[in-house]
């Protein structure tokens, strides 16, 4: 075994498996700029190493794989005018997500506990997404004045359910619901929506990884994979389809009612436009390049600064959004940002 550890990412090579272990337990493994660089660097090295046959992403913390990106770090950089650091943070993160999506070897994500925002970026794009009864997932960015990023503009419009004939039916409308509202869902829901692949008992997680390392992920799935419980969120499919349908975000907000109460109107417009664009684009990198264009603007906007202040820094839970309604947001300007795209750094 060879080991390299710096800050909150431990990269190990165990036999032919590259193991990435997140260790920032006090922050629920919130991903910092340094962590993005460490993860991406290890993945790039292992992709080129013929001795490495697979990668496992996991956490030392049973209650969370990753609660998201370190938004306080981003806010501080934006307030200090360090725009180069903000752009490097998101550029590296999104390039890392794309690397996972295109990874040439099995990428096994152990999605225990909280898996939100950036945590979905390091898991949902993987080839083998493992959930359990502890898994709680969400893209909650509209509550902090940001937007659903990390490639969500690609995977949210493609959430799906199994039909009676065994086919998969995709739904932009359901993706809108998840992205606009930040609704939480569990491991069984993730399987039903096509956002995870294998359901296991959390008590088997350690043994699952051990067998993956010794015999390969297919052997671990065969031994520990279970039939997931019935999905509750999927029972709302038709209702959500109706509520989140159409070309008018204002109408959707009116129909959604409490679902979208308190969310940043600017963030809602950003998500709506990005998901519409992503629904027409089957290329993950292209979707991430739109998101990078948006992130360079959104992360330094008054909406994000205010949202993080209210929800994370001061914790008064009372953000003062301006504009105060989606009707007042300049949607044309949002579309211009969406259309601009910024090339990923690698």
N, C-alpha and C positions, 0 to 999 in steps of 0.2 A: 504494500500500500504506500502511495505517495500522497502527501498532504500539503496544501497551501491555504493559509488562513490570514485574512486581513479584514479588519472591521467586522462586518456582520454577514459575510458570505464565506462559507467553508467549502472549498472545492477539493474533492478527493477522487482518486482513481482506485477503485477496488476491482481487481481482476480486469475485466474488459469493460467495466461500467464507470462512467463519469458520474459522480454524485455531487449535486449542488445542495447544500444545507443552509437554510436561512436561520440565523441565530439572534436576530434583534428582538428578543422576546418582549422587552418592556414596551416596545412600540408596535407590537403585533406584526413585526417584520415589515413595517412601512419601508418602502424602497427608496433609498436616497440616490443621489447622482452617482456617488462612489459605487454603490451596489450595482447599479445598471452597468457600469463599466466593468466591474468584476465578473458579473454573470456573462455578459457578452464576450469578454475576453476568453473565459473558459470554454464557452460554447464554440467560439471560432477555432480555438486550438484543438478541441476534441473532434470537431467535424473533419479536420484534416489528418487526424491521427488514426491510422488503420488498426491500431491496437484497441481503440475504443469502439465498442459495438453498440452501445446504447447510453442514454443519459437518464438519470432520475433526479427530479426536483422535489425537495421535501423541506420540512421545517422541524426544528427541535421543539417546537411548541405545539402540543396536541390541540389547543383551541384555535389555532390559526395557521394556515399556510402563509397568507399575506393579506393585510387589511387595506392595502392600496399604496399609492405613492406618498412620499413625504411632502405633503402639501405645505407644511409650515416652512420647510427649507426653501421651497419654490417661492412662497410669498415673501420671505425675507430677502431673497435675491432680487425679486422684482421691486420691492420697496427701496432697496439700495441702488437700483439702477443697473444691476449686473445682468443685463439682457443676454450677454454671451453665455452666461452660466445657465440661464433659463432655457435658451435655445439648445445648448448642449445636453441638458437634462432630458428634454423631450425627444430630441433627435436620437440620442443614444437609446432611450427606452423603446421608441418605436422601431428602430432598426433591430434591437434585440428581439422584440415581438415578431418581427418579420423573419428573423433568423430562426426562431422557434417554429414558425408556420412552415418554413421551407426546409426544415432540418433533414439532412440526408440519412439520419439514423433514428431508431425509435426514441421518442422523448416521452418519458413517463412522469406525469404530474400527480403527486399525492395531495389531493385537494381536501385535506382535513380542516374542519372548523371553518373559520371566516376566510372567504375567498372573494374579495371585492376589488373593484377598480383595477389597479395595477396588478393585483393578485390574479385576476382573470387573464391579464395579458401574459403572465408566465405559465398559464395552465391551459386555458381553452384552446390556444393555438397548437397544443401538443398532439402527438399521434395517439397517446394512450392517457386518457383523463379519468382518474380514479376518484370516486366520491364515496361517502359513507353517510350514516345517520347523523353525523355531526356537522356535515357540510352546510354552510349558509353562504349564498352567493348574491351579489347585487352589483349594479353600476349606479351608484348614488350621487353622481357628480352634479346634477342640476340643483341639488340642495346647497351647493357651495359656489354657485355661479360659474361653473366650468362647463364641461360637456363630456359625454361618453366617448372616451378615446381608446387607446391601446388596441385598435383594430375592431372596436365594437361596431363601427359603421360598415364593416364587412359581415361580422357574425350575427349581429342582432337582426338585420333584415332577413336572415336565413334561418332563424329559429323555426322548428318544425314539429309536427306531431305525426304519429303513425296513423294511417287511414285503415279502414276496414279490410282493404285488399293488400295491406302490408307495405304500401308505398309511403313516402314522406310528403306531407303537405307543408310548404313554407308559408310564412306570414310576416310581411313587413309590418302589419298592424300590431301583431303581438310584440315584435321587436320594438316598435314605438312605445308600447306600454312599458316594457322593461327599461328602456333608455330614458324616457321622459319622466317616469314616476320614481325610478330607483327602487322598484319593488324587490323585496327579498324573496328568494326561493331556495329550496333545499336540494339535497343530492338526488332524490327520486325525481323531482321536477326537472333537474338538469338533464338526467337521462331521457326523460319524456320529451324534452325540447331539443334534443340533439346537441347539447352543450357538454355532455360527458358520455363516457363509453362504458364504464364498469362500476358496479356498485358492490362494495364490500362492507363487512363489519369493521368498525374502527378498532376493535380488539385484535383484528388480523393485520392491521396496517404494517407493523414491524415485520411480521412473518412474510407478508406480501413482498416487501422490499428485499428481504433476505433471499427469497426464492427467485425474484427477478434477477438479482445479482448472480446467483449461482446457476440458474437454469434458463433464464430469459423471461421476458414479460409475458409471453404467451402461456408459459407454464404456470405463472402466478395467477393470471386471469382464469385459467381453467380450474385451478384448485380453489381459489378464494372468491371468485365472482359469484354474486347472488342475484336472484330476481329482485329488483327494487320494489319497495312498497308502491301502492297506487299514488299517482301524482295528483295533488289537490289543485295546483295552479292550472293544469291542463283542462280541468272541468269548466274553467272560465273562458275557454277558447272562443266560443261564439259571441259571448257578451263583449269580450275585449276586442274582437274583430270589428264588431259594430261600433263600439265607442271610439276606436282609434283609426277608423277608416276616413278616407277623403283627402282632399288637397288643401283644406283650410285648417291651419293650426288653431285659429281662434275658435272654430266650431268644436274641435277636439277638446280644447281646454274647457269649454262650456259643458260638454257632455261628460267629461272625466270627473268633474267636481272635486271631491276631496282627494282624489288620487294625486292631483297636481298642486294642491294648496301649499303655499310657502316656497315653491320652486322659483328660481330666478327666471323671469320672462326671457331675458337675453339668452340664457342657457337653453331654455326650451326651444327657441328658434334655431340656435346652433345645432342642437341634436336633430331636430326635425329635418333641417336641410342636409346635414351629413348623412342621415339614414336614407333619405330619398336618393342622394347621389350614390351611396354605397349599394343600394338595392339594384342598381343598374351596372355595377362594376364588380366582376367576379375575381378581381386581382387584389390580394391582400396588401401588397406593397403600395399599389395605387391608392387604396383607401387610407392607408397610414400616411401617405404623403399629403392627402387632403387634411387629415387630422393634424399633421405637423404644422401646416399653414395656419390652421385654426388655433393651435396651442400657443404659437408665438404671439398671437394677438390676445387670446383669452387669458393666459397666465399672467399677463401684465395689465389686465383691465381692472377697472374699479369694481366690477361685479365680482371677480374672483377674490380680490383683496378684501372686499367687504364680506363675502360669503365665508371665507376661511376665518376672518376675524370673529364673526358671529358664532360659527359652529365649532371652531377648534381653539382659537386663541382666547377670546373673552368668554366664550361659551354661554352667551346670553340667549342664543337661539332665536334672535330677532334681527335678521339681516334687513337692511333698508335698500330694497332694489330700485334702481332707476336706469331705464324706464320701469314703470310699475306694472305694465300689462304687455302682452305679446303684440297687441295692436300698435303700440308705440315704438316697438323695436324696428330698426331699419333692416328689414329682411333682405333688401337688395344688396346692402353692404355685406351682410353675412354670406350671401351667395357668392359675392366676388371673392371673399376670403376662401370659401370652399373650392372654388374653381381654380384658384391660383396654384395650389400644390407647392410643396418644397421637397426636393429630393432628399431621401434618407442618406445619412453619412456613410453607411456601408450596407 
